[in-house]
Amino acid sequence: MRQKIKLIECPRDAMQGLSYFIPTDIKVQYLQKLLQVGFDSLDFGSFVSAKAIPQMADTHEVIQKLDLTNSTTKLLAIVANRRGAEETLEYPSIRNLGFPFSISETFQIRNTNSTILQSKDRVRSILDLCVKSNKELIIYLSMAFGNPYGDEWNADILSKYIYELGEYGCKIFALSDTIGVANPESIYYVFENILPSFPEFEIGAHFHTTPTAWRNKIEAACLAGCTRFDGAIRGFGGCPMAKDELTGNMATENLVEFFSKDKFNTGIDQQLFQNAMQYSSQVFKNHFE
């Protein structure tokens, strides 16, 4: 039997740090193509401060224009507090919410203007809304492979937060290499320690990487048992709140290539994926000029 691999496409992550605004209709056309590819989930937008992330100011308009009729892909929206989660309630088609929870106190304050303790309260509050509205909360554990601030980091700290958030009711976690510091050794170390400790949870990888380092990172995570991977077409994006220079996302085309072997099953339609790849040149046209 082929191993099931879940691929999550993250155009929101690819777009959010851009200095220019992508027109709403272009976003909608791009997302529409991505919805047909066969991804498990589509991180399409966020309900956060438009002042902080101007690119996502039109998320309400985008969701209203999407046609989900022939797609099995789950829509995922990022929220940073209860108010953002409340905004998603009017859209039953948004099945997953993502919350950025950093194991680095410094980054949690920088990213969401809240301490780790305050963020735990936010998680509980958002989970309450998710239960009532039949949505699933995904916890993005930021700085899961180290940080540039000198904050303490290791697998035991990760385990501590996964256990505590799991006690609240969280079931899906994405270990995020927010600034691209992970290497194959640290990736294998983390997943080898984390996955056996929490077999009841779904724990995936959200890597940022340079264009030449991607394969060894995927191999290390896969070897340690990871079966859920986030990516963004062409590797665009990065977290604008982490540091001044962005380290791009894991390129989805590299994930698709890696898992195209017979022993894996991603559910990806190769032709429709290529169509979306081609259209991405219009979405991110400033990168090609």
MOFENPE-V900270 format. One line per field, one symbol per residue. ss: DSSP state (a for helix, b for strand, c for the rest). phi: phi as a letter, one per 30 degrees, with the letter a starting at -180 (. if undefined). psi: psi as a letter, one per 40 degrees, with the letter a starting at -180 (. if undefined). A space follows every 50 residues. Layout:
# MOFENPE-V900270
ss=???
phi=???
psi=???
This chain:
# MOFENPE-V900270
ss=ccbbcbbbbcaaaaaccccccccaaaaaaaaaaaccccccbbbbbbbccc cccaaaccaaaaaaaccccccccbbbbbbccaaaaaaacccccbbbbbbb bbccaaaaaaaacccaaaaaaaaaaaaaaaaaaccbbbbbbbcccccccc ccccaaaaaaaaaaaaaacccbbbbbbccccccaaaaaaaaaaaaaaacc cbbbbbbbcccccaaaaaaaaaaccccbbbbbaaacccccccccccccbc baaaaaaacccccbbccccaaaaaaaaaaaaaacaaacc
phi=.dddcccccbdeddcdcddccdeeddeddddddddcdjddbbdcabcbdd ddbedcdcedddddcdccecbcdddbbdbcadedddddddbeddcbccbd ccdceedddddbhbdddddddddedddeddddciccccccddhdbkbcci ddbadddeeeddddddddkdbbbcdcceciddbeddddedddddeddbdd ccbcbbccaddccdddddedddddjdbbbcabeiidjkcdcdadcdcddd ddddddddcddedcbcidddddddddeddddddcdddcc
psi=hihhhhhhhgddddddeieihhidddddddddddeedeidihgdaigihd ddgddededdddddeihedfhehhhhihieiddddddedegdehdhihhh hiehdddddddefiidddddddddddddddddefihhhhhgifeeiieee iihiddddddddddddddeiehihhhgdefeiiddddddddddddddgee ihhahgiiiideeddddddddddeehehhiihheeiaiheedidhhhiih hdddddddeeideiheehhddddddddddddddfddee.
